[in-house]
């Protein structure tokens, strides 16, 4: 049994356009925040606090994204294992399997 026949999303890959869009959005948002942090008139203490808060926010977002992705992949993997086990149990315990293996039984 091919695993891809059960779950075609196993080999899911992001397109180049999507990757470019994700990186561009991150670079533009980080660049615009850095530019506003540099150009706005404020004390260095406030500027430092905003910069640290932004870095913490980005790292928390990355951690949350990875956690959600890992949980989703674990659920997909468990569903695939369950499907394989179910197929094997059904195949091994099918009531007509003896008729297919031994044509003399009627």
SVG drawing of the C-alpha trace seen along z (x, -y; Angstrom):
<svg xmlns="http://www.w3.org/2000/svg" viewBox="-21 -64 40 92">
<polyline fill="none" stroke="black" stroke-width="0.4" points="0.0,0.0 1.4,-3.4 1.2,-6.0 0.4,-8.7 -2.8,-6.9 -4.0,-7.4 -2.8,-11.0 -1.9,-12.9 -1.0,-15.9 2.1,-14.1 4.2,-15.5 2.8,-19.0 5.4,-21.7 5.1,-25.4 5.2,-27.2 8.0,-29.6 5.4,-32.4 4.2,-31.7 7.8,-31.7 8.6,-35.0 5.4,-36.5 6.2,-35.3 9.7,-36.6 8.8,-39.9 6.0,-40.5 8.4,-39.8 11.2,-42.0 8.8,-44.9 7.1,-44.8 10.4,-44.6 12.0,-47.3 9.1,-49.6 9.1,-49.1 12.8,-49.7 12.5,-52.9 9.7,-54.2 11.7,-53.4 14.7,-55.3 12.8,-58.3 10.2,-59.0 11.3,-61.6 11.5,-59.7 14.0,-59.0 16.4,-56.2 14.9,-54.4 11.5,-54.3 13.1,-53.3 15.0,-50.4 11.8,-49.2 9.9,-49.2 12.7,-47.4 12.9,-44.7 9.1,-44.3 9.1,-43.9 11.8,-41.2 10.0,-39.4 6.7,-39.6 8.4,-38.1 10.1,-35.3 6.8,-34.4 5.0,-34.4 7.6,-32.0 7.3,-29.7 3.5,-29.7 3.6,-28.9 6.0,-26.0 4.0,-24.6 0.8,-24.7 2.5,-23.1 4.0,-20.3 0.7,-19.5 -1.0,-19.5 1.7,-17.2 1.4,-14.8 -2.4,-14.6 -1.9,-13.8 0.7,-11.2 -1.6,-9.5 -4.5,-9.6 -2.3,-7.9 -1.2,-5.2 -4.8,-4.6 -5.9,-4.3 -3.1,-1.7 -4.0,0.3 -7.7,0.2 -7.0,1.4 -4.9,4.2 -7.5,5.4 -10.2,5.2 -8.2,7.1 -7.1,9.8 -10.6,10.3 -12.8,10.0 -15.4,12.9 -15.0,13.6 -11.2,13.8 -11.3,17.6 -13.4,17.9 -10.9,15.9 -7.9,17.9 -9.6,21.4 -11.8,21.6 -12.9,25.2 -15.0,23.9 -18.5,23.3"/>
</svg>
